[in-house]
Amino acid sequence: MAPQLDPPQTVDWMGKKVPVWSMQTIDYGRLLSHDPSEIDKLVSACTDEGYFYLDLQGIDGRRMLADQQETLRLMERFFAEPIEAKNEFGLISSHLGYEPVGSRTGVAAGTKDGYEMLKVSRDEIQRDSPKIPAAVKASGDLRILENTIGSCNTITKVMLSCLSDGLFLQGAGRFENQHRNERPSTTTLSMMHYLPHEETGPERIGHQKHTDISTLTLLFSEQWGLQVRPPGTCGAREMGFVAPKPGCAFVHVGDSLRFASGMKFQSCIHRVVPFDPTEHRYSIAYFLRAEDDTMFIDSEGRAITAGQWHDQKFKAFTDPEMWQAMAPKSMILGGMKEDGEDEPIKPLMETTTKTAVSTQA
């Protein structure tokens, strides 16, 4: 059973007390030094829970925190542009372009999502003339995206290397050898803007429950709203919030790493809900994904490439809710088994004030 490192906490949300799940904190500087005890903690977090905080406050991680702040300011500028400017190229591919609000299924039954998103793939930004809206290119913000993608790529590759060490993988079997920079992949930086309910209306809410397609997801958000469901072995009976932690990123294990580890690691089941429906919420996610032709055995026992898994799951995300309900859970949830039922979310939520976190006895 995974250790509970902190006293259990709750937060008032939707008229009830909801857990705020504790989790391990991994020190990036120690991983960079390949500290054996820190690598053991990393392997344990991926094996037992599938998520953890990554502390970036040391000298080796502070550049990423600075890139995060620059990217947040870029997002505020970009998402304030008219829809015509944001949607200059539309959604070029599943990992490149702009998605308007309501493109996917929402967190409540019968709803669509409540966020807009700009996605910039690692492969695309290295081209001589990347297809990125002029609102970003013309302002000089392209360099900010290059810096952020470069920092995120380095950090996630360090974690992969440490996980290979922790599992005693050798040669071509090491995880990082399925993520070579020069090989095509769907690795992308996604910038998400969740709008207040007064702007989206009652039928566009949050982000549906799912596991990520990726190998590792490096997520930055300074605002509440992310919920996770710990694996059943942790005793979790419901979705609970992740508390934003200053100086830290939140890291998810995705389906591709679960498959590559022979199901040893857990994919993180998560969703985004409107903690404060009156606010603009911003989050930055770097999805490190395996080379397109990397072969896995998925949770159904199928041999499938990383590129095929990405395309199939992305289609499931954008399918109508009725079709999603008929699909096997091995698609949206990556084959992860749930323990407990979701707290239902009403399509129309009343405006609420900030809520306080409290420690349970």
C-alpha positions in Angstrom: 0.0 0.0 0.0 1.3 3.4 -0.9 2.3 5.6 2.1 0.2 8.5 3.1 2.8 11.1 3.8 0.6 13.9 5.2 -2.6 14.0 7.4 -5.7 13.5 5.3 -7.3 16.8 4.3 -10.7 17.7 2.9 -12.1 20.7 1.0 -15.7 21.9 0.9 -17.0 21.5 -2.7 -20.5 21.1 -4.0 -21.9 21.0 -0.4 -19.8 18.2 0.9 -16.3 17.5 2.1 -14.1 16.0 -0.6 -10.6 14.5 0.0 -7.4 16.3 -0.9 -5.2 13.3 -1.7 -1.6 13.4 -0.4 1.3 12.1 -2.5 5.0 11.8 -2.6 7.3 14.7 -3.6 10.3 13.8 -5.7 13.3 16.1 -5.8 14.4 16.9 -9.4 17.9 17.9 -8.4 18.4 14.5 -6.7 17.1 12.7 -9.8 19.6 14.6 -11.9 22.3 13.3 -9.7 20.8 9.8 -10.0 20.5 9.5 -6.2 19.6 5.9 -5.5 17.1 6.7 -2.7 15.3 9.3 -4.8 15.1 6.9 -7.8 13.6 4.3 -5.4 11.0 6.9 -4.4 10.3 7.7 -8.0 9.7 4.0 -8.9 7.5 3.6 -5.8 5.4 6.6 -6.8 4.9 5.3 -10.3 4.2 1.7 -9.1 1.8 2.5 -6.2 -0.1 5.6 -7.4 0.9 6.8 -10.8 1.4 10.4 -9.9 3.6 12.6 -7.7 4.8 16.2 -7.1 8.2 17.1 -8.7 10.1 19.7 -6.7 11.8 22.1 -9.1 12.9 24.7 -6.6 16.6 23.8 -6.7 19.1 25.5 -9.1 18.5 22.8 -11.7 14.7 23.3 -11.9 14.3 27.0 -11.4 14.7 27.7 -15.1 11.6 25.6 -15.7 9.6 27.6 -13.1 10.6 30.8 -14.8 9.6 29.4 -18.2 6.2 28.5 -16.6 5.6 32.1 -15.6 6.5 33.3 -19.1 4.2 30.8 -20.7 1.3 31.8 -18.4 1.7 35.4 -19.5 1.8 34.3 -23.1 -1.4 32.3 -22.6 -3.2 35.3 -21.1 -2.3 37.4 -24.1 -3.1 34.7 -26.7 -6.5 33.6 -25.2 -7.6 37.3 -25.1 -7.3 37.5 -28.9 -10.4 37.3 -31.1 -11.5 33.8 -32.1 -10.4 34.4 -35.7 -6.8 35.1 -34.6 -6.7 32.1 -32.2 -8.2 29.8 -34.8 -6.0 30.9 -37.7 -4.9 27.3 -38.6 -7.6 25.5 -36.7 -6.8 22.0 -35.4 -4.1 20.9 -37.9 -3.7 17.5 -36.2 -4.6 15.9 -32.9 -1.4 17.3 -31.4 -1.1 20.7 -33.1 -3.4 23.7 -33.3 -6.3 25.4 -31.6 -9.3 23.7 -30.0 -12.3 26.0 -29.1 -14.4 25.4 -26.0 -16.8 22.5 -26.4 -14.6 20.3 -28.6 -14.7 17.3 -26.3 -16.9 15.6 -23.7 -17.3 17.6 -20.4 -17.0 16.4 -16.8 -20.8 16.2 -16.2 -23.2 13.9 -18.0 -24.6 15.5 -21.2 -22.0 18.3 -21.3 -19.1 19.4 -23.4 -15.7 20.6 -22.1 -15.3 24.0 -20.6 -11.8 25.0 -21.9 -10.0 26.2 -25.0 -6.6 24.9 -25.9 -3.5 25.8 -27.9 -1.3 22.8 -28.7 2.3 23.1 -30.1 4.1 19.9 -30.9 7.8 19.4 -30.3 8.3 18.3 -33.9 6.5 21.3 -35.3 8.2 24.0 -33.4 11.6 22.9 -34.8 10.5 23.5 -38.3 11.7 26.6 -40.3 8.2 28.0 -40.4 6.0 26.3 -37.8 2.2 26.5 -38.2 1.6 28.6 -35.1 -0.9 31.5 -35.0 0.5 34.9 -36.0 -0.7 36.2 -32.6 2.2 34.1 -31.1 4.7 34.4 -33.9 4.5 38.1 -34.5 4.8 39.0 -30.8 8.1 37.2 -30.3 6.4 34.6 -28.1 7.8 31.8 -30.2 11.0 31.8 -28.2 9.1 31.4 -25.0 7.5 28.2 -26.3 10.8 26.9 -27.5 12.3 27.5 -24.1 9.4 25.8 -22.3 9.3 22.8 -24.6 13.1 22.4 -24.3 12.9 22.6 -20.5 10.0 20.1 -20.2 11.7 17.7 -22.6 14.9 17.6 -20.5 13.0 17.2 -17.2 10.8 14.3 -18.5 13.8 12.6 -20.1 15.7 12.7 -16.8 12.8 11.0 -15.1 12.6 8.3 -17.8 16.3 7.6 -17.4 15.9 7.3 -13.7 13.0 4.9 -14.1 15.1 2.8 -16.5 17.8 2.7 -13.8 15.3 1.8 -11.1 14.0 -1.1 -13.1 17.5 -2.2 -14.1 16.7 -1.8 -17.8 19.6 -2.1 -20.3 20.4 -1.1 -23.9 17.5 -0.8 -26.3 15.1 -1.8 -23.5 15.6 1.5 -21.6 12.6 3.8 -21.7 14.5 6.8 -23.1 15.5 4.8 -26.2 11.8 4.8 -27.2 11.8 8.7 -27.0 14.7 9.8 -29.1 14.5 13.5 -30.0 15.2 13.0 -33.7 12.4 10.4 -34.3 8.8 11.5 -35.1 6.3 11.5 -32.1 3.2 13.2 -31.0 4.9 14.9 -28.0 3.2 18.2 -27.5 2.9 21.3 -25.2 -0.8 21.9 -24.4 -1.9 25.3 -23.0 -5.5 25.2 -21.5 -7.8 28.0 -20.6 -10.9 27.1 -18.6 -13.4 29.9 -18.9 -15.9 31.1 -16.2 -19.3 29.6 -16.3 -20.9 32.9 -17.1 -19.0 32.9 -20.4 -19.3 29.2 -21.3 -22.9 28.6 -20.2 -24.2 25.6 -18.1 -23.5 22.9 -20.7 -19.8 23.3 -21.0 -18.0 22.1 -17.8 -14.5 21.0 -17.0 -12.6 18.0 -18.5 -13.9 14.4 -18.5 -12.4 11.6 -16.4 -9.6 9.8 -18.3 -6.0 8.6 -18.3 -3.4 10.3 -20.5 -2.2 8.9 -23.8 1.3 10.0 -23.0 4.4 8.4 -21.4 4.7 11.1 -18.7 2.7 14.3 -18.3 4.4 17.3 -16.7 1.6 19.6 -15.5 1.7 23.1 -14.1 -1.4 24.8 -12.5 -1.5 27.3 -9.7 -5.3 26.9 -9.3 -7.5 24.2 -7.8 -9.7 22.0 -10.1 -7.6 18.9 -10.8 -9.0 15.7 -9.2 -7.4 12.2 -9.2 -8.6 8.8 -8.2 -5.9 6.8 -6.5 -5.6 3.1 -7.6 -7.8 0.7 -5.6 -4.8 -0.7 -3.7 -4.6 2.7 -2.0 -8.0 2.4 -0.5 -9.5 5.3 -2.4 -13.3 5.4 -2.7 -13.8 8.6 -4.6 -12.1 11.3 -6.7 -10.2 13.8 -4.7 -8.5 17.1 -5.3 -4.8 17.7 -5.9 -3.6 20.8 -4.0 -1.4 23.1 -6.0 2.1 23.1 -4.5 4.4 26.1 -5.0 7.6 25.4 -6.8 6.4 22.0 -7.9 4.9 20.4 -11.0 2.4 17.5 -10.9 3.5 14.5 -12.9 1.1 11.8 -14.2 2.1 8.4 -15.5 0.3 7.9 -18.8 -0.9 4.8 -20.7 2.3 4.4 -22.8 4.6 4.1 -19.8 2.1 1.7 -18.2 2.2 -0.5 -21.3 6.0 -0.2 -21.7 6.5 -1.2 -18.0 4.4 -4.4 -18.6 1.6 -2.9 -16.5 3.9 -2.4 -13.5 3.2 1.3 -13.4 -0.2 2.9 -12.8 -1.8 5.3 -15.2 -3.4 8.2 -13.4 -7.2 8.5 -13.5 -8.0 12.2 -13.4 -10.4 14.9 -14.4 -10.8 18.7 -14.0 -13.9 20.2 -12.3 -14.9 23.9 -11.7 -13.6 24.4 -8.2 -14.4 28.2 -8.5 -16.8 28.6 -11.4 -16.2 32.4 -11.5 -12.5 32.3 -12.3 -10.3 32.0 -15.4 -8.2 28.9 -14.9 -4.9 28.2 -16.7 -2.9 25.0 -16.9 0.2 24.0 -18.9 0.8 20.3 -19.8 3.7 18.8 -21.5 2.8 15.3 -22.9 6.0 13.3 -23.5 5.1 10.5 -25.9 7.0 7.6 -27.4 8.2 7.5 -31.0 5.3 6.9 -33.3 6.5 3.4 -34.4 7.2 2.2 -30.8 5.4 -1.1 -30.3 3.4 -1.9 -27.0 1.1 -4.6 -25.8 -1.9 -2.7 -24.4 -4.3 -3.7 -21.6 -6.4 -5.8 -24.0 -3.4 -7.8 -25.1 -3.2 -6.1 -28.5 0.1 -5.3 -30.2 -0.2 -1.6 -31.1 2.2 1.3 -31.9 2.4 4.5 -29.9 1.1 6.4 -32.9 -1.9 4.1 -33.3 -2.8 4.3 -29.6 -2.6 8.1 -29.7 -4.9 8.3 -32.7 -7.4 5.8 -31.4 -7.7 7.4 -28.0 -7.8 10.9 -29.3 -10.8 9.9 -31.5 -12.4 8.4 -28.3 -12.0 11.7 -26.5 -13.8 13.6 -29.3 -16.5 10.9 -29.9 -20.1 11.7 -28.8 -20.8 10.7 -25.2 -23.1 7.8 -26.3 -20.2 6.3 -28.3 -17.8 6.7 -25.4 -20.2 4.8 -23.2 -20.2 1.8 -25.6 -16.5 1.7 -25.9 -14.4 -0.5 -23.5 -13.0 1.3 -20.5 -9.6 0.2 -21.7 -9.7 3.1 -24.1 -10.7 6.2 -22.0 -9.1 4.8 -18.8 -6.2 2.9 -20.4 -7.4 -0.4 -18.8 -7.1 1.0 -15.3 -9.6 -0.5 -12.8 -11.6 1.9 -10.6 -12.5 1.5 -7.0 -15.6 3.5 -6.0 -18.0 5.7 -7.8 -17.7 9.3 -9.1 -19.4 12.1 -7.3 -22.1 13.3 -9.8 -21.7 16.8 -11.1 -24.8 18.9 -11.9 -24.8 20.4 -15.4 -25.7 23.8 -13.9 -23.6 24.8 -11.0 -24.2 27.9 -8.9 -21.6 30.5 -8.4 -19.6 29.8 -5.3 -17.0 31.6 -3.2 -13.6 30.3 -2.4 -13.5 27.3 -0.1 -11.1 26.4 2.6 -9.0 23.3 3.1 -9.3 21.7 6.5 -7.5 18.9 8.2 -9.6 16.0 9.4 -9.1 14.5 12.8 
